Amino acid sequence: MKPPEPLGANPIADELEKQLHYPLGDTLPAPGSAVTVAPGVKWLRMGLPFALNHINLWLLRDEIDGRPGWSVVDCCISSEPAKAQWEQVFEHELDGLPILRVLVTHMHPDHIGLAHWLCERWQARLWISATDHGMARIGSQGPNGFSSEAAANFFALHGLTDPASLEKIRGRGSYFSTLVPAVPRQYRRLQDGDVLSIGTRDWRCISGYGHAPEHIALYCDELQVLIGGDMMLPRISTNVSVYDQEPESNPLKQFLESIDKFRGLPAQTLTLPAHGKPFTGLHARIGQLHDHHAERLLEVMQACLETPRSAAELLPLLFKRALDLHQTTFAMGESIAHLHALWFEGRLQRRLGDDGVYRFGASAGV
Ligand SMILES: [Zn+2]
């Protein structure tokens, strides 16, 4: 998941979007129905109860062990409205055929939430990276998995000290497992470079880091179609966060290195993103994302050279709008990610203050 777009006008995003092309125009699949975007590839769009209000899922015409059917890519969160949308898809979009496998790009709830339900209902196998399978299994264990207490303590260490906010974060309990109550025990492992035979076509797995532990995008050279998941979005920038489970990670470096792997794909590639509309202009979009983060890093660097700052103290600089609590937790993760990128490069130094908060400032000699 990623922070939602700001409400209202966003002139910068509008301008950058002009470098991209949306071959389907304003076409959107109606709830419970699909739009064909390439031979054997159907686009589904399901509602989400967040500010980020939808996710795109994909149906790929398939045949496994001589049985015709469909592979699905990504699942939506576990909720009754999501199941109801799937029921309509089963009825109207599968040509009477079964779902044969469930491919999941990564462990985030909007992508893996209903995998257990789809796999059980269709007796289909889950295909996912081993890393994301393991993390999702841990998260689905409830309070013994991801800990809201640990998250609150981590944010406090990075300067989010407002007691009311911390209390709310602690009070969220096991947020992940409410959206992902179960994950199939068995799975088939996806790794970078694997080639999957889906129907009559080959799709290559491209791993990506920095957004999820081991995100897998899928590319079909015959169709020149990339199922980009959350690693390649047309308008909003992918959430790149440091989390309490891995408090010294450097996800921004991982993310930028990962999207560079898409530069080797043809310029005319049609990218199918998890949020937003299918687009061409992949190479321009990679450049835009590099520029976006370079600007942010420069702003952070300048602010920290002025005076050492915590991640929380940088929020007004990085996010020039009011944030609700949900958005604040994403924003904190992003702010720490930018600080860590500079810290790992040796351009900033980290100090633990007497108040128990990490601040980042000039390195000795800068
Ligand atoms: Zn995600």
Residues whose N, C-alpha, C, O or C-beta is under 5 A from the ligand:
A	BS01	ZN	M1 H108 D230
